[in-house]
Amino acid sequence: RAAAREGAHVDPHAYLPIPVPGAAAFPAGGTPLVEPRRLREATGFPRLSLKNDTLNPSGSLKDRASLLVAAQALAAGQPRIALASTGNAGASMAAAGAALGLEVVLFVPASAPRAKLLQSLLYGARVVPVRGTYDDAFGLSIEYTAACGGVNRNTAFNPFTIEGKKTVSLEIWNQLGGRVPDVVYVPTGDGVIIAGVHKGFADLVAAGRADRLPVLVAVQASGSNAVARSFREGREVTLAGTSTIADSLAVRSPANGRMALGCLAQTGGRAVEVDDAAIGQAQLELCRGSGLFVEPSSAAAWAGFLADRQNLDRRSTVVVLLTGTGFKDVKAAEGLAAMPAPCEPRLAAALELLDREYGAGRG
């Protein structure tokens, strides 16, 4: 806290529970807060920003948690980390393990996007595809750690994942000049990211740096809406199944759902649901309106803002959290744009193609 009192800037690592000796080898965090000029104009929100966590080492916000869990394993003298994932957390932990010399055992639903699984394999993780859901993989990874030892990274199991993810809020504070945003839109599956966002701002309040929390909005896919339903119905909901293109949000029984609901209650927040069509459209809008290619789970956060903006004052400082790059799941974006058939290598043919496909043959 003494270091934090020097000016508006805070050191996110000073707020972590243990030192992080591997930060230079695996530089998670420090991602930009984008001021999307065209989207600001299109939506009428001049203080809208996009926190671009797709620029973390493995392309995901989850690198923040993986770095801290890696530090936890090194401090405990444990060479192995196990976890379950739909793709991003696994690839993230595998990347951190490769950078810091740790063995990673990853349990994944066999239906997870191949690009994410390939990423984990290339980093050297021992990948165990499971015929079942993320919840099945989660349970199996807990059993594995109990039987074989090591550190378990699972979100909503290892509290260091929340501590690691909270650094995104400390960075937002710095990037806004030492101010708390009014509203933050957070893509939500198991509820750990929103708990991390909440914890970061709560720590600033506890340290006397901020006097309030931002309103947190949990955005869920309508085909995986356990947290949103729980918020709406006032009871904990477990889904019979999930169905959404936003695989990172596909959780039947959110392991951190109760804490996520508490975060919404404490910030005067709410939950928003968006369907797959809205998620796909939001993915395309972010590409063409801001130059950011994000995966469907991140696009869900933008879709949530669009669906909820009538509840906002247009002068509000709004942050939309973009948690993963679209290059992790290119297949999900294939239906959003079509490649024209090739033309002959003649200018007339090229102009004809441009006119036919885009209505702009001569610019």
Salt bridges, closest charged atoms under 4 A:
GLU35 OE1 - ARG40 NH1 3.86
GLU41 OE2 - ARG37 NH1 3.85
ASP53 OD2 - ARG64 NE 2.76
GLU103 OE2 - ARG80 NE 2.96
GLU103 OE2 - ARG126 NH1 3.29
GLU163 OE1 - LYS166 NZ 2.60
GLU163 OE2 - LYS199 NZ 3.06
GLU171 OE1 - LYS51 NZ 2.85
GLU171 OE1 - ARG64 NH2 2.83
ASP182 OD1 - ARG212 NH2 3.40
ASP203 OD2 - LYS166 NZ 2.55
ASP203 OD1 - LYS199 NZ 2.97
GLU233 OE2 - ARG229 NE 3.02
GLU233 OE1 - ARG235 NH2 2.80
GLU236 OE2 - ARG258 NH2 2.77
ASP247 OD2 - LYS116 NZ 3.01
GLU273 OE2 - ARG232 NH1 2.69
GLU295 OE1 - LYS116 NZ 2.72
ASP308 OD2 - ARG270 NH2 2.81
ASP313 OD2 - ARG315 NH2 2.77
GLU352 OE2 - ARG356 NH1 3.99
GLU357 OE2 - ARG356 NE 3.60
